[in-house]
Amino acid sequence: MQKMELRNNVTYFVLLGLTQNPKEQKVLFVIFLLFYILTVVGNLLILVTISLSKTLGSPMYLFLANLSFMDVIYSSSISPRLISDLFFAKNTISFHSCMIQLFTEHLFGGTEIFLLLVMAYDRYVAICKPLHYLVIMKQWVCVVLLVVSWVGGFLHSVIQLSTIHGLPFCGPNVIDHFFCDMYPLLKLVCTDTYVIGLLVVANGGMICTIVFSFLLISYGIILHSLKNLSPEGKRKALQTCGSHITVVVFFFVPCIFMYARPAKTFPIDKSLSVFYTVITPMLNPLIYTLRNSEMTNAMKKLWRRNTISFSR
């Protein structure tokens, strides 16, 4: 009962954001608004292209469409509030809204971690076992892999939320960050958080590190097997694997730094958080389209088809 009373002392949090300087806030507002528009438009363009194109029917593009969907929702759980706070200089968030944001970002971020592992497995089968690819990667197998990714992300998010939701927040209520996340919130808890911090490391940092290790090993095996391919096959494999590895590094390196450590906050945390919450979801469409000739050709065909239909 006492813990519940303590927690009820904090009904909202104050987010300090990225800067307190009004001029810098206006500049950042324009930059992040542009980034968010590019994120939504770029990822939706990939979704529409894959949905309408008959040439992009392989499992890789099913997974890529899901990745684009996740990036839109993941970015939308953080960027709109960040943009609004920068413009209106209103930086308060209710306790319940904070918990919803925490759950959403970890749901889609956690699911993306497992999906990137699934995408690496798909590339491994396609390149190392090409003759068995259609037998192994059947439609029901792809659906099961997607469901497992979503379940993994959901369990990760539920554990994160249940870990922090029942803790006593008795003040202060100022979060030195631009969104609600585990370590900045744990800093405000008025009880010992050592054991809870270890649980967060196990549920966040350890998952990131293990999955990242598996991804490095799998892509290492894939790259080693390229010597058996023809020059054209090697070029195509390097295109797709190169884009996948770039996304993996951009996503996992900040994730490991943020969560595979004791429950402490550092000044660089906010800058790294901008990278994996705002910039990476924006870069993913560029990485996958610019390095993928099939995707760019499908986009050109759709553009020509729509242009001809519109001219008629």
C-alpha positions as CSV (number, residue, x, y, z in Angstrom):
1,M,0.0,0.0,0.0
2,Q,2.8,2.4,0.9
3,K,4.5,1.7,-2.5
4,M,1.3,2.5,-4.3
5,E,0.9,5.8,-2.4
6,L,4.5,6.7,-3.3
7,R,3.9,5.9,-6.9
8,N,0.7,8.0,-7.0
9,N,2.8,11.1,-6.0
10,V,3.9,11.2,-9.7
11,T,1.1,11.5,-12.1
12,Y,3.1,13.0,-14.9
13,F,6.8,13.4,-16.0
14,V,8.7,16.4,-17.4
15,L,10.8,15.5,-20.4
16,L,13.9,17.8,-20.6
17,G,14.3,16.9,-24.3
18,L,17.4,17.5,-26.4
19,T,17.9,21.1,-25.6
20,Q,16.4,24.0,-23.6
21,N,17.5,26.6,-26.1
22,P,14.5,28.1,-27.9
23,K,16.5,28.7,-31.2
24,E,17.9,25.3,-31.2
25,Q,14.5,23.8,-30.5
26,K,13.1,25.5,-33.7
27,V,16.0,24.2,-35.8
28,L,15.6,20.7,-34.4
29,F,11.8,20.9,-35.0
30,V,12.4,21.5,-38.7
31,I,15.1,18.7,-39.0
32,F,13.1,16.1,-37.1
33,L,9.8,16.9,-38.9
34,L,11.7,16.4,-42.2
35,F,13.2,13.1,-40.9
36,Y,9.8,11.9,-39.8
37,I,8.1,12.7,-43.1
38,L,11.0,10.9,-45.0
39,T,10.6,7.9,-42.6
40,V,6.9,7.6,-43.2
41,V,6.9,8.2,-46.9
42,G,10.0,6.0,-47.6
43,N,8.7,3.0,-45.6
44,L,5.2,3.3,-47.0
45,L,6.6,3.5,-50.5
46,I,8.4,0.1,-49.8
47,L,5.1,-1.3,-48.4
48,V,3.1,-0.2,-51.5
49,T,5.7,-1.3,-54.0
50,I,6.0,-4.8,-52.4
51,S,2.2,-5.1,-52.2
52,L,1.5,-4.1,-55.8
53,S,4.6,-5.6,-57.6
54,K,4.3,-9.1,-59.0
55,T,8.1,-9.5,-59.2
56,L,8.6,-9.0,-55.5
57,G,6.9,-12.2,-54.2
58,S,9.9,-13.9,-52.5
59,P,10.0,-14.3,-48.7
60,M,12.7,-11.6,-48.4
61,Y,10.3,-8.9,-49.6
62,L,7.5,-10.2,-47.2
63,F,10.0,-9.7,-44.3
64,L,11.1,-6.3,-45.7
65,A,7.5,-5.2,-45.9
66,N,7.1,-6.1,-42.2
67,L,10.3,-4.3,-41.3
68,S,9.0,-1.1,-43.1
69,F,5.7,-1.4,-41.2
70,M,7.5,-1.8,-37.9
71,D,9.8,1.2,-38.7
72,V,6.7,3.4,-39.3
73,I,5.0,2.5,-36.0
74,Y,8.3,2.5,-34.0
75,S,9.2,6.0,-35.3
76,S,5.6,7.1,-34.8
77,S,5.7,6.1,-31.1
78,I,8.5,8.6,-30.5
79,S,8.9,11.3,-33.2
80,P,5.5,13.0,-33.2
81,R,5.7,13.8,-29.5
82,L,9.4,14.9,-29.9
83,I,8.4,17.2,-32.8
84,S,5.4,18.6,-30.8
85,D,7.5,19.2,-27.7
86,L,10.1,21.1,-29.8
87,F,7.5,23.3,-31.4
88,F,5.2,24.0,-28.5
89,A,7.8,23.8,-25.8
90,K,5.3,21.6,-23.9
91,N,7.3,18.8,-22.5
92,T,5.0,17.0,-20.0
93,I,3.8,13.4,-20.4
94,S,1.3,11.6,-18.2
95,F,2.3,8.5,-16.3
96,H,0.0,6.3,-18.3
97,S,1.1,7.9,-21.7
98,C,4.7,7.3,-20.6
99,M,4.0,3.6,-20.0
100,I,2.2,3.3,-23.3
101,Q,5.1,4.8,-25.1
102,L,7.5,2.5,-23.3
103,F,5.5,-0.5,-24.2
104,T,5.0,0.5,-27.9
105,E,8.7,1.3,-28.6
106,H,9.9,-1.9,-27.0
107,L,7.2,-4.0,-28.7
108,F,8.2,-2.8,-32.2
109,G,11.9,-2.4,-31.4
110,G,12.0,-5.9,-29.9
111,T,10.1,-7.5,-32.8
112,E,12.5,-5.8,-35.2
113,I,15.5,-7.5,-33.5
114,F,14.0,-10.9,-34.0
115,L,12.9,-10.0,-37.6
116,L,16.4,-9.0,-38.6
117,L,17.5,-12.5,-37.4
118,V,14.8,-14.1,-39.5
119,M,15.9,-12.0,-42.5
120,A,19.5,-13.2,-42.0
121,Y,18.2,-16.9,-42.0
122,D,16.3,-16.2,-45.2
123,R,19.5,-14.9,-46.9
124,Y,21.5,-17.9,-45.5
125,V,19.0,-20.3,-47.1
126,A,18.8,-18.4,-50.4
127,I,22.6,-18.1,-50.9
128,C,23.9,-21.3,-49.2
129,K,21.1,-23.7,-50.1
130,P,19.5,-22.2,-53.3
131,L,18.2,-25.5,-54.6
132,H,16.2,-26.1,-51.4
133,Y,15.1,-22.5,-50.9
134,L,11.5,-22.8,-52.0
135,V,11.2,-26.1,-50.1
136,I,12.5,-24.7,-46.8
137,M,11.0,-21.2,-47.0
138,K,7.4,-22.2,-47.7
139,Q,4.7,-19.7,-47.1
140,W,3.6,-21.2,-43.8
141,V,7.2,-21.3,-42.6
142,C,7.5,-17.5,-43.3
143,V,4.3,-16.8,-41.4
144,V,5.4,-18.9,-38.4
145,L,8.8,-17.0,-38.4
146,L,6.9,-13.7,-38.5
147,V,4.6,-14.8,-35.7
148,V,7.6,-15.9,-33.6
149,S,9.2,-12.5,-34.1
150,W,6.1,-10.7,-33.0
151,V,5.6,-13.0,-30.0
152,G,9.3,-12.4,-29.0
153,G,8.9,-8.6,-29.2
154,F,5.6,-8.8,-27.3
155,L,7.1,-10.8,-24.4
156,H,10.2,-8.5,-24.3
157,S,7.9,-5.5,-24.1
158,V,5.6,-7.0,-21.5
159,I,8.6,-7.8,-19.3
160,Q,10.0,-4.3,-19.6
161,L,6.7,-2.7,-18.8
162,S,5.9,-5.0,-15.8
163,T,9.4,-4.4,-14.5
164,I,8.9,-0.7,-14.1
165,H,5.1,-0.1,-13.9
166,G,4.7,-1.2,-10.3
167,L,7.8,0.6,-8.9
168,P,7.4,3.6,-6.6
169,F,7.9,7.0,-8.2
170,C,7.8,9.5,-5.3
171,G,9.6,12.4,-7.0
172,P,11.4,14.2,-8.7
173,N,9.6,13.6,-11.9
174,V,12.0,15.2,-14.4
175,I,13.3,12.8,-17.1
176,D,16.6,13.9,-18.7
177,H,15.6,12.5,-22.1
178,F,13.2,13.2,-25.0
179,F,11.1,10.0,-24.5
180,C,10.3,7.5,-21.8
181,D,12.8,4.7,-21.6
182,M,14.0,2.2,-19.0
183,Y,17.2,3.7,-17.6
184,P,16.0,7.3,-17.4
185,L,12.9,6.1,-15.6
186,L,14.8,3.8,-13.2
187,K,16.8,6.8,-12.2
188,L,13.6,8.4,-10.7
189,V,12.6,5.3,-8.8
190,C,12.8,5.8,-5.0
191,T,14.0,2.3,-4.1
192,D,17.0,0.1,-4.8
193,T,17.1,-0.8,-8.5
194,Y,20.2,-3.0,-8.7
195,V,18.3,-6.3,-9.3
196,I,15.8,-4.6,-11.6
197,G,18.8,-3.2,-13.6
198,L,20.2,-6.7,-14.0
199,L,16.8,-7.9,-15.3
200,V,16.7,-5.0,-17.8
201,V,20.2,-6.0,-19.0
202,A,19.1,-9.6,-19.3
203,N,15.9,-8.7,-21.2
204,G,17.4,-6.0,-23.3
205,G,21.2,-5.9,-23.6
206,M,21.7,-9.6,-23.5
207,I,19.1,-10.2,-26.2
208,C,20.7,-7.5,-28.4
209,T,24.2,-9.0,-27.9
210,I,23.3,-12.6,-28.5
211,V,21.2,-11.8,-31.6
212,F,23.9,-9.5,-33.0
213,S,26.5,-12.3,-32.5
214,F,24.3,-14.8,-34.4
215,L,23.8,-12.2,-37.1
216,L,27.6,-11.6,-37.5
217,I,28.2,-15.4,-37.6
218,S,25.5,-16.0,-40.2
219,Y,26.6,-13.2,-42.5
220,G,30.2,-14.4,-42.1
221,I,29.1,-17.9,-43.3
222,I,27.1,-16.3,-46.2
223,L,30.0,-14.1,-47.3
224,H,32.4,-17.1,-47.1
225,S,30.1,-19.1,-49.3
226,L,30.0,-16.4,-52.1
227,K,33.2,-17.9,-53.6
228,N,31.1,-20.7,-55.0
229,L,28.7,-18.4,-56.9
230,S,28.9,-17.0,-60.4
231,P,30.0,-13.3,-60.8
232,E,26.4,-12.3,-61.3
233,G,25.2,-14.3,-58.3
234,K,28.0,-12.9,-56.2
235,R,27.1,-9.3,-57.2
236,K,23.4,-9.8,-56.4
237,A,24.2,-11.6,-53.1
238,L,26.6,-8.8,-52.0
239,Q,23.9,-6.2,-52.8
240,T,21.3,-7.8,-50.6
241,C,23.7,-8.9,-47.8
242,G,25.4,-5.5,-47.8
243,S,22.2,-3.7,-47.2
244,H,21.2,-6.2,-44.5
245,I,24.6,-5.9,-42.7
246,T,24.4,-2.0,-42.8
247,V,20.9,-2.0,-41.2
248,V,22.1,-4.6,-38.5
249,V,25.1,-2.5,-37.5
250,F,23.1,0.8,-37.4
251,F,20.5,-0.9,-35.2
252,F,22.4,-3.1,-32.9
253,V,25.6,-1.1,-32.0
254,P,23.6,1.7,-30.3
255,C,21.2,-0.9,-28.8
256,I,24.0,-2.9,-27.2
257,F,25.7,0.3,-25.8
258,M,22.4,1.5,-24.4
259,Y,21.1,-1.7,-22.7
260,A,24.1,-4.1,-22.2
261,R,25.4,-2.1,-19.3
262,P,24.5,-1.3,-15.7
263,A,21.4,0.9,-15.1
264,K,23.2,4.2,-15.5
265,T,22.6,7.2,-17.8
266,F,25.3,9.1,-19.8
267,P,25.2,12.4,-21.6
268,I,25.8,10.6,-25.0
269,D,22.6,8.5,-24.5
270,K,20.3,11.1,-26.0
271,S,22.4,11.4,-29.1
272,L,22.6,7.6,-29.6
273,S,18.8,7.4,-29.0
274,V,18.2,9.9,-31.8
275,F,20.3,7.6,-34.0
276,Y,18.3,4.4,-33.5
277,T,14.8,5.9,-32.9
278,V,14.8,8.7,-35.6
279,I,17.6,8.3,-38.1
280,T,17.8,4.5,-38.6
281,P,14.1,4.1,-39.5
282,M,14.6,6.9,-42.0
283,L,17.7,5.3,-43.5
284,N,16.3,1.8,-43.9
285,P,14.2,2.5,-47.0
286,L,17.2,4.3,-48.6
287,I,19.6,1.4,-47.8
288,Y,17.2,-1.3,-49.1
289,T,16.2,0.5,-52.3
290,L,19.5,2.0,-53.4
291,R,21.4,-1.3,-53.0
292,N,18.6,-3.5,-54.4
293,S,18.1,-3.4,-58.2
294,E,14.9,-5.5,-58.0
295,M,13.3,-3.0,-55.7
296,T,14.4,0.0,-57.7
297,N,13.2,-1.6,-61.0
298,A,9.8,-2.5,-59.4
299,M,9.4,1.1,-58.2
300,K,10.2,2.4,-61.7
301,K,7.7,0.1,-63.3
302,L,5.0,1.1,-60.8
303,W,5.8,4.8,-61.4
304,R,5.6,4.3,-65.2
305,R,2.4,2.4,-64.9
306,N,0.8,5.1,-62.7
307,T,2.1,7.9,-65.0
308,I,0.5,6.2,-68.1
309,S,-2.7,5.6,-66.2
310,F,-2.8,9.2,-65.0
311,S,-2.1,10.6,-68.5
312,R,-5.0,8.7,-70.0
